[in-house]
């Protein structure tokens, strides 16, 4: 009897985290559909990010140990 209770307790401890991960998400926990406004904003953000990368140009790597070697 003691082994059965111990086994059930161990099983409950192992199942609890898996159950907690799935709580509160509902049926459709996957992708949400974006509105046209959200898609446009995301496209503008991506475009601005790429433009900022292009403005930075090629940068040389910095070596903090240059003068110590």
PyMOL Python script that loads the backbone (N, CA, C, O; Angstrom):
from pymol import cmd

cmd.read_pdbstr("""\
ATOM      1  N   UNK A   1       0.817  -1.190   0.000  1.00  0.00           N
ATOM      2  CA  UNK A   1       0.000   0.000   0.000  1.00  0.00           C
ATOM      3  C   UNK A   1       0.863   1.256   0.000  1.00  0.00           C
ATOM      4  O   UNK A   1       0.563   2.238  -0.680  1.00  0.00           O
ATOM      5  N   UNK A   2       1.940   1.201   0.779  1.00  0.00           N
ATOM      6  CA  UNK A   2       2.820   2.355   0.858  1.00  0.00           C
ATOM      7  C   UNK A   2       3.473   2.623  -0.497  1.00  0.00           C
ATOM      8  O   UNK A   2       3.633   3.784  -0.874  1.00  0.00           O
ATOM      9  N   UNK A   3       3.850   1.588  -1.233  1.00  0.00           N
ATOM     10  CA  UNK A   3       4.487   1.769  -2.532  1.00  0.00           C
ATOM     11  C   UNK A   3       3.515   2.348  -3.554  1.00  0.00           C
ATOM     12  O   UNK A   3       3.915   3.132  -4.414  1.00  0.00           O
ATOM     13  N   UNK A   4       2.258   1.973  -3.468  1.00  0.00           N
ATOM     14  CA  UNK A   4       1.246   2.505  -4.385  1.00  0.00           C
ATOM     15  C   UNK A   4       1.049   3.995  -4.142  1.00  0.00           C
ATOM     16  O   UNK A   4       0.983   4.776  -5.092  1.00  0.00           O
ATOM     17  N   UNK A   5       0.957   4.392  -2.884  1.00  0.00           N
ATOM     18  CA  UNK A   5       0.788   5.804  -2.544  1.00  0.00           C
ATOM     19  C   UNK A   5       2.019   6.601  -2.971  1.00  0.00           C
ATOM     20  O   UNK A   5       1.888   7.707  -3.497  1.00  0.00           O
ATOM     21  N   UNK A   6       3.196   6.057  -2.754  1.00  0.00           N
ATOM     22  CA  UNK A   6       4.434   6.720  -3.159  1.00  0.00           C
ATOM     23  C   UNK A   6       4.494   6.868  -4.676  1.00  0.00           C
ATOM     24  O   UNK A   6       4.872   7.923  -5.186  1.00  0.00           O
ATOM     25  N   UNK A   7       4.126   5.828  -5.386  1.00  0.00           N
ATOM     26  CA  UNK A   7       4.135   5.880  -6.845  1.00  0.00           C
ATOM     27  C   UNK A   7       3.146   6.923  -7.356  1.00  0.00           C
ATOM     28  O   UNK A   7       3.458   7.659  -8.293  1.00  0.00           O
ATOM     29  N   UNK A   8       1.967   6.996  -6.758  1.00  0.00           N
ATOM     30  CA  UNK A   8       0.984   8.000  -7.175  1.00  0.00           C
ATOM     31  C   UNK A   8       1.473   9.417  -6.866  1.00  0.00           C
ATOM     32  O   UNK A   8       1.236  10.339  -7.646  1.00  0.00           O
ATOM     33  N   UNK A   9       2.145   9.588  -5.745  1.00  0.00           N
ATOM     34  CA  UNK A   9       2.676  10.905  -5.387  1.00  0.00           C
ATOM     35  C   UNK A   9       3.764  11.333  -6.372  1.00  0.00           C
ATOM     36  O   UNK A   9       3.795  12.486  -6.800  1.00  0.00           O
ATOM     37  N   UNK A  10       4.639  10.423  -6.725  1.00  0.00           N
ATOM     38  CA  UNK A  10       5.695  10.723  -7.696  1.00  0.00           C
ATOM     39  C   UNK A  10       5.081  11.039  -9.051  1.00  0.00           C
ATOM     40  O   UNK A  10       5.521  11.972  -9.723  1.00  0.00           O
ATOM     41  N   UNK A  11       4.103  10.300  -9.450  1.00  0.00           N
ATOM     42  CA  UNK A  11       3.426  10.533 -10.720  1.00  0.00           C
ATOM     43  C   UNK A  11       2.747  11.900 -10.739  1.00  0.00           C
ATOM     44  O   UNK A  11       2.800  12.609 -11.744  1.00  0.00           O
ATOM     45  N   UNK A  12       2.116  12.263  -9.640  1.00  0.00           N
ATOM     46  CA  UNK A  12       1.453  13.571  -9.552  1.00  0.00           C
ATOM     47  C   UNK A  12       2.466  14.702  -9.634  1.00  0.00           C
ATOM     48  O   UNK A  12       2.200  15.726 -10.263  1.00  0.00           O
ATOM     49  N   UNK A  13       3.611  14.530  -9.012  1.00  0.00           N
ATOM     50  CA  UNK A  13       4.654  15.559  -9.048  1.00  0.00           C
ATOM     51  C   UNK A  13       5.206  15.714 -10.460  1.00  0.00           C
ATOM     52  O   UNK A  13       5.520  16.829 -10.876  1.00  0.00           O
ATOM     53  N   UNK A  14       5.328  14.630 -11.194  1.00  0.00           N
ATOM     54  CA  UNK A  14       5.851  14.694 -12.551  1.00  0.00           C
ATOM     55  C   UNK A  14       4.826  15.249 -13.545  1.00  0.00           C
ATOM     56  O   UNK A  14       5.209  15.883 -14.527  1.00  0.00           O
ATOM     57  N   UNK A  15       3.558  15.026 -13.311  1.00  0.00           N
ATOM     58  CA  UNK A  15       2.514  15.479 -14.225  1.00  0.00           C
ATOM     59  C   UNK A  15       2.166  16.953 -14.014  1.00  0.00           C
ATOM     60  O   UNK A  15       1.768  17.630 -14.962  1.00  0.00           O
ATOM     61  N   UNK A  16       2.307  17.450 -12.810  1.00  0.00           N
ATOM     62  CA  UNK A  16       1.894  18.824 -12.485  1.00  0.00           C
ATOM     63  C   UNK A  16       2.544  19.881 -13.376  1.00  0.00           C
ATOM     64  O   UNK A  16       1.818  20.751 -13.856  1.00  0.00           O
ATOM     65  N   UNK A  17       3.849  19.875 -13.636  1.00  0.00           N
ATOM     66  CA  UNK A  17       4.425  20.912 -14.496  1.00  0.00           C
ATOM     67  C   UNK A  17       3.902  20.845 -15.929  1.00  0.00           C
ATOM     68  O   UNK A  17       3.690  21.885 -16.553  1.00  0.00           O
ATOM     69  N   UNK A  18       3.694  19.662 -16.452  1.00  0.00           N
ATOM     70  CA  UNK A  18       3.177  19.524 -17.807  1.00  0.00           C
ATOM     71  C   UNK A  18       1.746  20.055 -17.897  1.00  0.00           C
ATOM     72  O   UNK A  18       1.367  20.661 -18.900  1.00  0.00           O
ATOM     73  N   UNK A  19       0.970  19.831 -16.870  1.00  0.00           N
ATOM     74  CA  UNK A  19      -0.396  20.338 -16.839  1.00  0.00           C
ATOM     75  C   UNK A  19      -0.396  21.855 -16.733  1.00  0.00           C
ATOM     76  O   UNK A  19      -1.233  22.512 -17.352  1.00  0.00           O
ATOM     77  N   UNK A  20       0.510  22.419 -15.973  1.00  0.00           N
ATOM     78  CA  UNK A  20       0.568  23.866 -15.769  1.00  0.00           C
ATOM     79  C   UNK A  20       0.966  24.595 -17.048  1.00  0.00           C
ATOM     80  O   UNK A  20       0.543  25.733 -17.253  1.00  0.00           O
ATOM     81  N   UNK A  21       1.751  23.987 -17.897  1.00  0.00           N
ATOM     82  CA  UNK A  21       2.169  24.632 -19.136  1.00  0.00           C
ATOM     83  C   UNK A  21       1.005  24.804 -20.097  1.00  0.00           C
ATOM     84  O   UNK A  21       0.987  25.762 -20.870  1.00  0.00           O
ATOM     85  N   UNK A  22       0.047  23.913 -20.070  1.00  0.00           N
ATOM     86  CA  UNK A  22      -1.059  23.963 -21.003  1.00  0.00           C
ATOM     87  C   UNK A  22      -2.256  24.743 -20.508  1.00  0.00           C
ATOM     88  O   UNK A  22      -3.201  24.952 -21.269  1.00  0.00           O
ATOM     89  N   UNK A  23      -2.251  25.182 -19.262  1.00  0.00           N
ATOM     90  CA  UNK A  23      -3.411  25.872 -18.688  1.00  0.00           C
ATOM     91  C   UNK A  23      -3.581  27.267 -19.262  1.00  0.00           C
ATOM     92  O   UNK A  23      -2.606  27.972 -19.520  1.00  0.00           O
ATOM     93  N   UNK A  24      -4.838  27.654 -19.458  1.00  0.00           N
ATOM     94  CA  UNK A  24      -5.169  29.018 -19.809  1.00  0.00           C
ATOM     95  C   UNK A  24      -4.974  29.396 -21.257  1.00  0.00           C
ATOM     96  O   UNK A  24      -5.193  30.554 -21.610  1.00  0.00           O
ATOM     97  N   UNK A  25      -4.579  28.491 -22.098  1.00  0.00           N
ATOM     98  CA  UNK A  25      -4.336  28.831 -23.490  1.00  0.00           C
ATOM     99  C   UNK A  25      -5.568  28.639 -24.360  1.00  0.00           C
ATOM    100  O   UNK A  25      -5.643  29.186 -25.460  1.00  0.00           O
ATOM    101  N   UNK A  26      -6.504  27.889 -23.891  1.00  0.00           N
ATOM    102  CA  UNK A  26      -7.701  27.660 -24.678  1.00  0.00           C
ATOM    103  C   UNK A  26      -7.461  26.655 -25.789  1.00  0.00           C
ATOM    104  O   UNK A  26      -6.461  25.938 -25.799  1.00  0.00           O
ATOM    105  N   UNK A  27      -8.386  26.619 -26.710  1.00  0.00           N
ATOM    106  CA  UNK A  27      -8.278  25.660 -27.801  1.00  0.00           C
ATOM    107  C   UNK A  27      -7.217  26.046 -28.817  1.00  0.00           C
ATOM    108  O   UNK A  27      -6.442  25.203 -29.269  1.00  0.00           O
ATOM    109  N   UNK A  28      -7.188  27.322 -29.172  1.00  0.00           N
ATOM    110  CA  UNK A  28      -6.284  27.776 -30.234  1.00  0.00           C
ATOM    111  C   UNK A  28      -5.131  28.543 -29.622  1.00  0.00           C
ATOM    112  O   UNK A  28      -5.144  29.773 -29.576  1.00  0.00           O
ATOM    113  N   UNK A  29      -4.145  27.819 -29.159  1.00  0.00           N
ATOM    114  CA  UNK A  29      -2.998  28.461 -28.535  1.00  0.00           C
ATOM    115  C   UNK A  29      -1.948  28.834 -29.579  1.00  0.00           C
ATOM    116  O   UNK A  29      -0.924  29.420 -29.229  1.00  0.00           O
ATOM    117  N   UNK A  30      -2.171  28.518 -30.815  1.00  0.00           N
ATOM    118  CA  UNK A  30      -1.192  28.755 -31.864  1.00  0.00           C
ATOM    119  C   UNK A  30      -1.181  30.184 -32.363  1.00  0.00           C
ATOM    120  O   UNK A  30      -1.342  31.128 -31.591  1.00  0.00           O
ATOM    121  N   UNK A  31      -0.991  30.328 -33.642  1.00  0.00           N
ATOM    122  CA  UNK A  31      -0.821  31.642 -34.255  1.00  0.00           C
ATOM    123  C   UNK A  31      -2.127  32.436 -34.234  1.00  0.00           C
ATOM    124  O   UNK A  31      -3.223  31.904 -34.407  1.00  0.00           O
ATOM    125  N   UNK A  32      -1.947  33.726 -34.015  1.00  0.00           N
ATOM    126  CA  UNK A  32      -3.082  34.628 -34.074  1.00  0.00           C
ATOM    127  C   UNK A  32      -3.007  35.367 -35.407  1.00  0.00           C
ATOM    128  O   UNK A  32      -1.918  35.656 -35.903  1.00  0.00           O
ATOM    129  N   UNK A  33      -4.159  35.667 -35.979  1.00  0.00           N
ATOM    130  CA  UNK A  33      -4.161  36.367 -37.247  1.00  0.00           C
ATOM    131  C   UNK A  33      -3.913  37.843 -37.019  1.00  0.00           C
ATOM    132  O   UNK A  33      -4.477  38.451 -36.109  1.00  0.00           O
ATOM    133  N   UNK A  34      -3.055  38.414 -37.862  1.00  0.00           N
ATOM    134  CA  UNK A  34      -2.745  39.822 -37.756  1.00  0.00           C
ATOM    135  C   UNK A  34      -3.702  40.629 -38.616  1.00  0.00           C
ATOM    136  O   UNK A  34      -4.146  40.183 -39.674  1.00  0.00           O
ATOM    137  N   UNK A  35      -4.008  41.824 -38.138  1.00  0.00           N
ATOM    138  CA  UNK A  35      -4.837  42.718 -38.939  1.00  0.00           C
ATOM    139  C   UNK A  35      -3.948  43.372 -39.983  1.00  0.00           C
ATOM    140  O   UNK A  35      -2.722  43.285 -39.913  1.00  0.00           O
ATOM    141  N   UNK A  36      -4.577  44.029 -40.953  1.00  0.00           N
ATOM    142  CA  UNK A  36      -3.825  44.698 -42.016  1.00  0.00           C
ATOM    143  C   UNK A  36      -2.947  45.799 -41.429  1.00  0.00           C
ATOM    144  O   UNK A  36      -1.841  46.036 -41.913  1.00  0.00           O
ATOM    145  N   UNK A  37      -3.436  46.472 -40.391  1.00  0.00           N
ATOM    146  CA  UNK A  37      -2.667  47.540 -39.762  1.00  0.00           C
ATOM    147  C   UNK A  37      -1.411  46.982 -39.090  1.00  0.00           C
ATOM    148  O   UNK A  37      -0.342  47.587 -39.170  1.00  0.00           O
ATOM    149  N   UNK A  38      -1.538  45.835 -38.431  1.00  0.00           N
ATOM    150  CA  UNK A  38      -0.394  45.219 -37.772  1.00  0.00           C
ATOM    151  C   UNK A  38       0.635  44.737 -38.796  1.00  0.00           C
ATOM    152  O   UNK A  38       1.841  44.848 -38.574  1.00  0.00           O
ATOM    153  N   UNK A  39       0.153  44.204 -39.913  1.00  0.00           N
ATOM    154  CA  UNK A  39       1.063  43.754 -40.961  1.00  0.00           C
ATOM    155  C   UNK A  39       1.816  44.934 -41.557  1.00  0.00           C
ATOM    156  O   UNK A  39       3.013  44.839 -41.828  1.00  0.00           O
ATOM    157  N   UNK A  40       1.116  46.048 -41.761  1.00  0.00           N
ATOM    158  CA  UNK A  40       1.743  47.227 -42.330  1.00  0.00           C
ATOM    159  C   UNK A  40       2.797  47.788 -41.360  1.00  0.00           C
ATOM    160  O   UNK A  40       3.886  48.179 -41.779  1.00  0.00           O
ATOM    161  N   UNK A  41       2.469  47.822 -40.086  1.00  0.00           N
ATOM    162  CA  UNK A  41       3.406  48.321 -39.091  1.00  0.00           C
ATOM    163  C   UNK A  41       4.646  47.427 -39.015  1.00  0.00           C
ATOM    164  O   UNK A  41       5.766  47.922 -38.888  1.00  0.00           O
ATOM    165  N   UNK A  42       4.442  46.115 -39.093  1.00  0.00           N
ATOM    166  CA  UNK A  42       5.567  45.180 -39.065  1.00  0.00           C
ATOM    167  C   UNK A  42       6.455  45.365 -40.295  1.00  0.00           C
ATOM    168  O   UNK A  42       7.680  45.313 -40.191  1.00  0.00           O
ATOM    169  N   UNK A  43       5.848  45.579 -41.441  1.00  0.00           N
ATOM    170  CA  UNK A  43       6.616  45.800 -42.666  1.00  0.00           C
ATOM    171  C   UNK A  43       7.425  47.097 -42.573  1.00  0.00           C
ATOM    172  O   UNK A  43       8.581  47.141 -42.995  1.00  0.00           O
ATOM    173  N   UNK A  44       6.819  48.150 -42.019  1.00  0.00           N
ATOM    174  CA  UNK A  44       7.528  49.418 -41.855  1.00  0.00           C
ATOM    175  C   UNK A  44       8.695  49.271 -40.879  1.00  0.00           C
ATOM    176  O   UNK A  44       9.767  49.834 -41.101  1.00  0.00           O
ATOM    177  N   UNK A  45       8.491  48.530 -39.819  1.00  0.00           N
ATOM    178  CA  UNK A  45       9.550  48.305 -38.843  1.00  0.00           C
ATOM    179  C   UNK A  45      10.704  47.537 -39.466  1.00  0.00           C
ATOM    180  O   UNK A  45      11.865  47.882 -39.250  1.00  0.00           O
ATOM    181  N   UNK A  46      10.396  46.499 -40.238  1.00  0.00           N
ATOM    182  CA  UNK A  46      11.439  45.731 -40.914  1.00  0.00           C
ATOM    183  C   UNK A  46      12.209  46.600 -41.905  1.00  0.00           C
ATOM    184  O   UNK A  46      13.433  46.507 -42.001  1.00  0.00           O
ATOM    185  N   UNK A  47      11.499  47.432 -42.631  1.00  0.00           N
ATOM    186  CA  UNK A  47      12.141  48.306 -43.609  1.00  0.00           C
ATOM    187  C   UNK A  47      13.073  49.296 -42.910  1.00  0.00           C
ATOM    188  O   UNK A  47      14.187  49.534 -43.378  1.00  0.00           O
ATOM    189  N   UNK A  48      12.626  49.873 -41.796  1.00  0.00           N
ATOM    190  CA  UNK A  48      13.461  50.806 -41.043  1.00  0.00           C
ATOM    191  C   UNK A  48      14.685  50.109 -40.464  1.00  0.00           C
ATOM    192  O   UNK A  48      15.770  50.690 -40.438  1.00  0.00           O
ATOM    193  N   UNK A  49      14.527  48.884 -40.003  1.00  0.00           N
ATOM    194  CA  UNK A  49      15.642  48.118 -39.454  1.00  0.00           C
ATOM    195  C   UNK A  49      16.693  47.844 -40.524  1.00  0.00           C
ATOM    196  O   UNK A  49      17.888  48.011 -40.281  1.00  0.00           O
ATOM    197  N   UNK A  50      16.252  47.426 -41.701  1.00  0.00           N
ATOM    198  CA  UNK A  50      17.189  47.143 -42.792  1.00  0.00           C
ATOM    199  C   UNK A  50      17.893  48.410 -43.257  1.00  0.00           C
ATOM    200  O   UNK A  50      19.076  48.374 -43.597  1.00  0.00           O
ATOM    201  N   UNK A  51      17.169  49.537 -43.273  1.00  0.00           N
ATOM    202  CA  UNK A  51      17.782  50.805 -43.659  1.00  0.00           C
ATOM    203  C   UNK A  51      18.847  51.216 -42.639  1.00  0.00           C
ATOM    204  O   UNK A  51      19.900  51.729 -43.019  1.00  0.00           O
ATOM    205  N   UNK A  52      18.587  51.000 -41.365  1.00  0.00           N
ATOM    206  CA  UNK A  52      19.575  51.332 -40.330  1.00  0.00           C
ATOM    207  C   UNK A  52      20.817  50.466 -40.468  1.00  0.00           C
ATOM    208  O   UNK A  52      21.932  50.954 -40.282  1.00  0.00           O
ATOM    209  N   UNK A  53      20.645  49.195 -40.791  1.00  0.00           N
ATOM    210  CA  UNK A  53      21.795  48.319 -41.003  1.00  0.00           C
ATOM    211  C   UNK A  53      22.618  48.774 -42.203  1.00  0.00           C
ATOM    212  O   UNK A  53      23.847  48.726 -42.163  1.00  0.00           O
ATOM    213  N   UNK A  54      21.954  49.214 -43.268  1.00  0.00           N
ATOM    214  CA  UNK A  54      22.666  49.685 -44.447  1.00  0.00           C
ATOM    215  C   UNK A  54      23.443  50.970 -44.146  1.00  0.00           C
ATOM    216  O   UNK A  54      24.539  51.164 -44.672  1.00  0.00           O
ATOM    217  N   UNK A  55      22.894  51.836 -43.316  1.00  0.00           N
ATOM    218  CA  UNK A  55      23.576  53.087 -42.972  1.00  0.00           C
ATOM    219  C   UNK A  55      24.824  52.843 -42.132  1.00  0.00           C
ATOM    220  O   UNK A  55      25.776  53.622 -42.189  1.00  0.00           O
ATOM    221  N   UNK A  56      24.822  51.762 -41.352  1.00  0.00           N
ATOM    222  CA  UNK A  56      25.979  51.472 -40.511  1.00  0.00           C
ATOM    223  C   UNK A  56      27.191  51.076 -41.347  1.00  0.00           C
ATOM    224  O   UNK A  56      28.323  51.379 -40.970  1.00  0.00           O
ATOM    225  N   UNK A  57      26.978  50.422 -42.446  1.00  0.00           N
ATOM    226  CA  UNK A  57      28.082  50.001 -43.291  1.00  0.00           C
ATOM    227  C   UNK A  57      28.880  48.879 -42.662  1.00  0.00           C
ATOM    228  O   UNK A  57      28.464  48.271 -41.675  1.00  0.00           O
ATOM    229  N   UNK A  58      30.038  48.615 -43.254  1.00  0.00           N
ATOM    230  CA  UNK A  58      30.911  47.563 -42.738  1.00  0.00           C
ATOM    231  C   UNK A  58      31.762  48.127 -41.615  1.00  0.00           C
ATOM    232  O   UNK A  58      32.431  49.147 -41.782  1.00  0.00           O
ATOM    233  N   UNK A  59      31.734  47.472 -40.495  1.00  0.00           N
ATOM    234  CA  UNK A  59      32.533  47.897 -39.355  1.00  0.00           C
ATOM    235  C   UNK A  59      33.586  46.845 -39.067  1.00  0.00           C
ATOM    236  O   UNK A  59      33.338  45.645 -39.178  1.00  0.00           O
ATOM    237  N   UNK A  60      34.765  47.318 -38.695  1.00  0.00           N
ATOM    238  CA  UNK A  60      35.832  46.386 -38.369  1.00  0.00           C
ATOM    239  C   UNK A  60      35.615  45.860 -36.961  1.00  0.00           C
ATOM    240  O   UNK A  60      35.056  46.541 -36.101  1.00  0.00           O
ATOM    241  N   UNK A  61      36.063  44.652 -36.750  1.00  0.00           N
ATOM    242  CA  UNK A  61      35.941  44.057 -35.424  1.00  0.00           C
ATOM    243  C   UNK A  61      36.900  44.756 -34.466  1.00  0.00           C
ATOM    244  O   UNK A  61      38.020  45.113 -34.831  1.00  0.00           O
ATOM    245  N   UNK A  62      36.434  44.940 -33.238  1.00  0.00           N
ATOM    246  CA  UNK A  62      37.241  45.589 -32.208  1.00  0.00           C
ATOM    247  C   UNK A  62      37.937  44.525 -31.374  1.00  0.00           C
ATOM    248  O   UNK A  62      37.315  43.581 -30.887  1.00  0.00           O
ATOM    249  N   UNK A  63      39.246  44.706 -31.222  1.00  0.00           N
ATOM    250  CA  UNK A  63      40.030  43.783 -30.411  1.00  0.00           C
ATOM    251  C   UNK A  63      40.539  44.521 -29.178  1.00  0.00           C
ATOM    252  O   UNK A  63      41.447  45.343 -29.298  1.00  0.00           O
ATOM    253  N   UNK A  64      39.983  44.253 -27.995  1.00  0.00           N
ATOM    254  CA  UNK A  64      40.415  44.975 -26.797  1.00  0.00           C
ATOM    255  C   UNK A  64      41.837  44.634 -26.352  1.00  0.00           C
ATOM    256  O   UNK A  64      42.422  45.361 -25.550  1.00  0.00           O
ATOM    257  N   UNK A  65      42.386  43.560 -26.853  1.00  0.00           N
ATOM    258  CA  UNK A  65      43.732  43.137 -26.446  1.00  0.00           C
ATOM    259  C   UNK A  65      44.800  43.546 -27.463  1.00  0.00           C
ATOM    260  O   UNK A  65      45.912  43.019 -27.430  1.00  0.00           O
ATOM    261  N   UNK A  66      44.484  44.462 -28.352  1.00  0.00           N
ATOM    262  CA  UNK A  66      45.411  44.843 -29.424  1.00  0.00           C
ATOM    263  C   UNK A  66      46.759  45.294 -28.876  1.00  0.00           C
ATOM    264  O   UNK A  66      47.796  44.818 -29.337  1.00  0.00           O
ATOM    265  N   UNK A  67      46.767  46.194 -27.912  1.00  0.00           N
ATOM    266  CA  UNK A  67      48.017  46.773 -27.416  1.00  0.00           C
ATOM    267  C   UNK A  67      48.666  45.911 -26.335  1.00  0.00           C
ATOM    268  O   UNK A  67      49.781  46.212 -25.909  1.00  0.00           O
ATOM    269  N   UNK A  68      48.024  44.888 -25.898  1.00  0.00           N
ATOM    270  CA  UNK A  68      48.567  44.041 -24.840  1.00  0.00           C
ATOM    271  C   UNK A  68      49.397  42.877 -25.395  1.00  0.00           C
ATOM    272  O   UNK A  68      50.131  42.237 -24.643  1.00  0.00           O
ATOM    273  N   UNK A  69      49.295  42.603 -26.655  1.00  0.00           N
ATOM    274  CA  UNK A  69      50.001  41.444 -27.235  1.00  0.00           C
ATOM    275  C   UNK A  69      51.364  41.816 -27.715  1.00  0.00           C
ATOM    276  O   UNK A  69      52.091  40.965 -28.228  1.00  0.00           O
TER     277      UNK A  69
END
""", "prot")
cmd.dss("prot")
cmd.show_as("cartoon", "prot")
cmd.util.cbc("prot")
cmd.orient("prot")
